[in-house]
């Protein structure tokens, strides 16, 4: 029974704890649209981990079945992962010298 309560808690916005999550940030933290829109107008980062928003857009969970949205997310993730890999390769090359 406790697991179901925890799962239910995971569905609700971590800011207001009332509305169901519907927007995912690049860091994968999710919030209701009203809360995260208000937060991002004041701050340029995630309220949970303080990660900067970066170049990836926020995505609406309400459109998760939309093939265009899924393709857009996939392309953005590939772009971000490529940048991360390039940074790691560059850092490992610098450390070897």
N, C-alpha and C positions, 0 to 999 in steps of 0.2 A: 504494500500500500504506500509506503514512503517513497518508493521509486516513482510511482505515478504522480505523486505530489511534486517531486523534483522535476519530472518531465513537464508537468503543467507550468511550473515556475520558469522553465527555460523558454517557454513560448511567449512570455510577457516581457515587455520593454524593461531594460535594466535601469532606466531613468525614472519613469513614472510608475513602473511595476503594475500597470493597469491595462494598457493597450497591448494587443498582440504585435509582436515584432513584424515589420514589413520592409525594412531597409537594411541592407548589409553593406558595411564599409569594407575597403580593401583588406583590412586586418582581420576580417571575418566576424567582428562584433556586430550584432544586429540590434536595432531599436525601432520604435514606432516612428513613422514619418514626422509627426508633429514635433516630437522631442529632439530628434537628430537634426531636423531643419533649424530649429531654434538654437541648438548648440553650435552648429556649424556656422551660423551667422555671427556668433561671438568668437568662436575658436576655430582653428583650422585643423583640429586633430580629433582623434577618437576619445570620448570621455572615459573609456575604460583603460586603455593602454597608452594613450597620448601619442600614438603613431600619427604622423602627418598624413593627411589624406592622399597625397601623392598624385600620380597621373591617372590612376584608375578611378572611374566614376563609382558612385554608390549604385547599388542595384536593388530594385524593388522585388521582394519575395512574392508579391502578388502576381508578377509576370514570369515566374520561374519556368512555366511550361511553354512560354513563347520561344520558338526556335531562334528568332532573330536575337533576342536577349541572351539566350544561352550561347550563341555563336559569338556575340559581342564580348561576353564574359570570358569565354575561352581565348579569344584573340588578345584581350587585355592581359590575362594571366600569363600567356606565352610571352608577351612583350616584357612584362615585369620579371618573369623568371629568367629571361635572357639577360636582362640588365643585372640581376643578382649574380648570375653565373659569371658574367664578365667582370664584375667587381671581385668576386672570389678568386678568379684566375689571375687578375691583376695583382691582388694582395699576395697570393702564393708565389707569384713571379718575383715580386719585390723582396719577399722574405728569403728567397734562395740566393740572393746576391750579397 
